Amino acid sequence: MNRKVELSEENYDLLDEVIHQLCEQGRLLEEQNAMQHGSTSVYEHSVNVAYKSLLLAENYRLPVDKQSLVRGALLHDYFLYDWHEKDGGHRLHGFRHPAFALYNASKDFSLNRKERNIIARHMFPLTVLPPRCLEASALWINTVRFPRLWGMAEYNGSDRAR
């Protein structure tokens, strides 16, 4: 079965709409100031993860709440600091950042149960508890389990993931 590599127009419009909402209502653009992997900012990483998570749901016809999937994906790394800087608060970043992201996202936005689950559990098994909803599992597949499945540029050394 051939898999699409581009989102449908409907899903692309949803992604674009949610990005604009979160930028206007919160501090999503602050993620541009911190690097995630290689030369990819946390913001670019979050957008890439949202795109690829929607694409996964689209390709496999997963019965997900797309709005929650996109919001959770965009906010999954909403920790709002540069974890590469030498700072005692950044120790054990891989284990702790989901809690920081959830705290910041909860302050800036009203989150539903699925969005909270996506943010809090995207680093399983480092977070010990696994994802509890399909949306969180789809994001986990893209970020932790199989990031190279999609050829995500930040893991391949290229600057663009789509």
C-alpha positions as CSV (number, residue, x, y, z in Angstrom):
1,M,0.0,0.0,0.0
2,N,1.4,3.4,-1.0
3,R,1.5,6.0,1.8
4,K,1.0,9.6,1.1
5,V,3.8,12.0,2.1
6,E,1.7,15.1,1.9
7,L,-1.3,16.1,4.0
8,S,-4.7,16.5,2.5
9,E,-5.8,20.1,2.0
10,E,-8.3,19.7,4.9
11,N,-5.7,18.5,7.3
12,Y,-3.1,21.1,6.2
13,D,-5.7,23.8,6.8
14,L,-6.4,22.4,10.2
15,L,-2.7,22.4,11.1
16,D,-2.3,26.0,9.8
17,E,-5.3,27.2,11.7
18,V,-4.2,25.6,15.0
19,I,-0.7,27.0,14.6
20,H,-2.1,30.5,14.2
21,Q,-4.4,30.1,17.2
22,L,-1.6,28.9,19.5
23,C,0.7,31.6,18.4
24,E,-1.9,34.3,19.0
25,Q,-3.1,32.9,22.3
26,G,0.1,31.7,23.9
27,R,3.9,31.7,23.7
28,L,4.4,29.1,20.9
29,L,6.7,31.4,18.9
30,E,9.1,31.4,21.9
31,E,10.0,27.9,20.8
32,Q,11.9,29.5,17.9
33,N,14.5,30.7,20.3
34,A,15.6,27.3,21.5
35,M,17.2,24.4,19.5
36,Q,15.9,20.9,19.7
37,H,18.0,18.6,17.5
38,G,20.9,19.8,15.2
39,S,19.8,23.0,13.6
40,T,16.1,22.4,14.2
41,S,14.3,24.8,16.6
42,V,11.8,23.5,19.1
43,Y,9.2,25.3,17.1
44,E,10.1,23.6,13.8
45,H,10.3,20.2,15.7
46,S,6.8,20.7,17.1
47,V,5.3,21.7,13.7
48,N,7.1,18.7,12.1
49,V,5.7,16.3,14.7
50,A,2.2,17.7,14.3
51,Y,2.4,17.4,10.5
52,K,3.8,13.8,10.7
53,S,1.3,12.8,13.4
54,L,-1.6,14.0,11.2
55,L,-0.1,12.3,8.2
56,L,0.1,9.0,10.2
57,A,-3.5,9.3,11.2
58,E,-4.5,10.1,7.6
59,N,-2.5,7.3,6.0
60,Y,-3.8,4.7,8.5
61,R,-7.3,6.1,8.8
62,L,-6.9,6.3,12.5
63,P,-10.1,7.4,14.3
64,V,-8.5,10.3,16.1
65,D,-9.6,13.7,17.4
66,K,-7.5,15.6,14.9
67,Q,-7.8,19.0,16.7
68,S,-6.5,17.4,19.9
69,L,-3.8,15.5,18.1
70,V,-2.5,18.7,16.5
71,R,-2.8,20.9,19.6
72,G,-1.0,18.2,21.7
73,A,1.7,17.7,19.1
74,L,2.4,21.5,18.9
75,L,2.5,21.8,22.7
76,H,4.3,18.5,23.5
77,D,7.7,20.4,24.0
78,Y,6.2,23.6,25.3
79,F,8.9,23.8,28.1
80,L,10.1,27.2,26.8
81,Y,13.8,27.0,27.7
82,D,16.9,26.0,25.8
83,W,17.8,22.7,27.3
84,H,21.3,22.9,25.9
85,E,22.2,25.7,28.2
86,K,24.2,24.8,31.3
87,D,21.6,25.2,34.1
88,G,20.8,22.9,37.0
89,G,17.1,23.2,36.1
90,H,17.8,21.5,32.8
91,R,19.3,18.4,34.3
92,L,17.5,15.2,33.2
93,H,15.7,17.1,30.6
94,G,14.5,14.0,28.8
95,F,12.7,12.8,31.9
96,R,11.4,16.1,33.2
97,H,10.5,18.3,30.2
98,P,7.0,16.7,29.6
99,A,6.0,18.0,33.1
100,F,7.4,21.4,32.3
101,A,5.6,21.5,29.0
102,L,2.3,20.4,30.5
103,Y,2.6,23.1,33.3
104,N,3.3,25.9,30.7
105,A,0.6,24.7,28.3
106,S,-1.9,24.4,31.1
107,K,-1.2,28.0,32.2
108,D,-1.6,29.4,28.6
109,F,-4.4,27.2,27.2
110,S,-7.4,25.2,28.2
111,L,-6.4,21.6,27.5
112,N,-8.6,18.6,27.2
113,R,-7.8,15.1,28.6
114,K,-6.2,13.9,25.3
115,E,-4.0,17.0,24.9
116,R,-2.8,16.6,28.5
117,N,-2.0,12.9,27.8
118,I,-0.2,13.7,24.6
119,I,2.0,16.2,26.4
120,A,2.6,14.3,29.6
121,R,3.4,10.9,28.1
122,H,5.2,11.6,24.8
123,M,8.5,10.5,26.2
124,F,7.5,7.0,27.3
125,P,9.3,5.0,28.6
126,L,11.2,7.8,30.2
127,T,8.0,9.1,31.7
128,V,7.2,5.6,33.0
129,L,3.4,5.7,32.2
130,P,2.5,4.9,28.6
131,P,0.2,7.0,26.4
132,R,-3.5,6.3,27.2
133,C,-5.2,7.5,24.0
134,L,-4.7,6.9,20.3
135,E,-3.7,10.5,19.7
136,A,-0.9,10.2,22.3
137,S,0.2,6.9,20.8
138,A,0.4,8.4,17.3
139,L,2.6,11.2,18.5
140,W,4.8,8.8,20.5
141,I,5.3,6.7,17.4
142,N,6.5,9.8,15.6
143,T,8.7,11.3,18.3
144,V,10.2,8.4,20.3
145,R,9.6,5.1,18.7
146,F,10.1,5.6,15.0
147,P,11.3,9.2,14.1
148,R,13.4,7.9,11.3
149,L,10.3,6.1,9.8
150,W,9.3,9.5,8.3
151,G,12.9,10.6,7.6
152,M,12.4,13.5,10.0
153,A,15.1,16.0,8.9
154,E,16.2,16.9,12.4
155,Y,17.3,13.3,12.9
156,N,18.8,13.0,9.5
157,G,21.0,16.2,9.6
158,S,18.9,18.1,7.0
159,D,17.2,21.3,7.8
160,R,13.7,20.6,6.5
161,A,11.4,17.8,7.4
162,R,8.7,18.3,4.8
